[in-house]
Amino acid sequence: MFGFRNIAKCLAATTTTSVLLLSSYSNSADDIRSQGFTVLPNLLTEEERLILLRHTRRDMDVNEQELNQLPPTASPTTGRNHCELTSTFHRKWCRSDDKTISDIKKIVLQVEEKTVEFAQTYFKQDRFRLTQLQLLDSEPNSAAQFWHVDNTTAGLTFVIALDDIRLENGPTELLLGTQHVHDSHNGDVAWVKSYIMYCNSVKQKEDALIASGYVEKMEHKQAIMNQRDAFVFDSRIWHRGGANRSTISRPVLIVRYDLSNYSPPGMGIVSTALLRSFGLVIENNLTK
C-alpha cells in the first residue's frame, strides 16, 4: 500500500505541475496577443544552456565528432554567425531509425519539445510548423540588422538567451504595435502600399507616418534578458538584432513557428526594403 500511495502522490504532483505550466503558458500566450511579446523565465535548464553555449561558440572542449553534427555557420550580417538546424539536420535528428545520440542533438530536440508545447497553447486549433531553428552568436562589434519581419502572418519567434543579454550586447529590438500592420492570416499591408503611391520623399513618408497615428501607438522595446530565459514575440512585429558594442559575443537559440499554409517571410524584396526604410523613420521619431 505504501508504494501505491507514493505512486498516487507522484501522479497527483505531476498533474498539478502540468496544469500550472499550461495555465502559465496560457497567460503568456495572452500577453503576446495583447502586447506582442512575453518572457518565459528559465525555459532552459543549466545543463541545456551550457551544452548549447559550447556548441554555439564552438568552444575547444567540443570534440570534432560533435561539431560534425552541426552545419557550417553563415554570416549574412557582419559578425553575426548563424548555424541553421531547421531543415536537413533537424529532420535527420528526428528520424526514429537514427540511433546516434550526441549532446547537441539530444539538447536541441529536448528544448524544442518545450517551445512546441508553448506554440500549441498559442496557436490553439490552427495548424502550424517549425520554420526556423538556429544557433546564433553575435560577435563583439557586430553590426545591427536592418528592420524586418519574420512573417506577415501570425507566428511565434523565440529568442532563448544562452548568456545574460544587456543593452551593450545588442539585444533584439522591437517596434511594438507594428504587428497590427499585418492581418493575422493574410498579411495585408495595404496602408504601406498607399504610402508608396502618395509619398515621394523621406520627409513626406515621415509626416504621413506621424499623421496616421502609428508612431504614437509604438514603443521601441529592447529585449534585455537573463540567461536561460526565452523572449517570445509575434513574428509580424518589425524587429532587428542590435549592434553588439560589448567585448563578448551574444549567443542565443532561435526557434520559430508559422501557420502551416503561410510560408515566411510573406513579402518580397520591394516590400522588405520599404519596411526597412519605414522602420528607421519610426525609430528616429521614437528616440527623439
Secondary structure as GFF3:
##gff-version 3
##sequence-region A 1 288
A	DSSP	alpha_helix	2	35	.	.	.	ID=ss1
A	DSSP	beta_strand	37	40	.	.	.	ID=ss2
A	DSSP	alpha_helix	46	56	.	.	.	ID=ss3
A	DSSP	alpha_helix	64	67	.	.	.	ID=ss4
A	DSSP	beta_strand	80	84	.	.	.	ID=ss5
A	DSSP	alpha_helix	88	94	.	.	.	ID=ss6
A	DSSP	alpha_helix	103	123	.	.	.	ID=ss7
A	DSSP	beta_strand	128	138	.	.	.	ID=ss8
A	DSSP	beta_strand	155	161	.	.	.	ID=ss9
A	DSSP	three_ten_helix	167	169	.	.	.	ID=ss10
A	DSSP	beta_strand	172	176	.	.	.	ID=ss11
A	DSSP	three_ten_helix	178	181	.	.	.	ID=ss12
A	DSSP	alpha_helix	190	198	.	.	.	ID=ss13
A	DSSP	alpha_helix	202	212	.	.	.	ID=ss14
A	DSSP	three_ten_helix	215	217	.	.	.	ID=ss15
A	DSSP	beta_strand	219	222	.	.	.	ID=ss16
A	DSSP	beta_strand	230	234	.	.	.	ID=ss17
A	DSSP	beta_strand	238	241	.	.	.	ID=ss18
A	DSSP	beta_strand	250	259	.	.	.	ID=ss19
A	DSSP	alpha_helix	269	286	.	.	.	ID=ss20
###
